[in-house]
Amino acid sequence: MSNFKSDILIGLMFIVGIGSFISGQFILSTILFAGAAIYSNILMRAKLNS
């Protein structure tokens, strides 16, 4: 996946997480924030190792 596509995916997960947090869906927002953080860390480690 290119850098642009992965940045868009992480950004969308973060924005949807904020929207679900505002609407009161705390479990969904927690899952989205955690998914964005984990995915971002995986991508950064892959860049550092290459």
NORPEUR-V482210 format. One record per residue. N is the residue number from 1. PHI is phi in degrees with one decimal (NA if undefined). Layout:
# NORPEUR-V482210
n->[N	N]
phi->[PHI	PHI]
This chain:
# NORPEUR-V482210
n->[1	2	3	4	5	6	7	8	9	10	11	12	13	14	15	16	17	18	19	20	21	22	23	24	25	26	27	28	29	30	31	32	33	34	35	36	37	38	39	40	41	42	43	44	45	46	47	48	49	50]
phi->[NA	-72.8	-61.2	-63.8	-66.1	-69.8	-64.4	-66.1	-62.3	-64.7	-63.1	-65.8	-62.1	-67.4	-66.4	-65.9	-63.0	-64.4	-62.8	-72.3	-67.1	-65.3	-81.0	96.5	-93.3	-70.8	-67.6	-64.3	-67.2	-64.1	-63.4	-67.4	-63.2	-65.5	-62.9	-65.3	-67.7	-66.3	-63.2	-64.2	-65.4	-63.5	-66.3	-67.3	-67.3	-65.9	-68.7	-69.7	-78.9	-96.5]
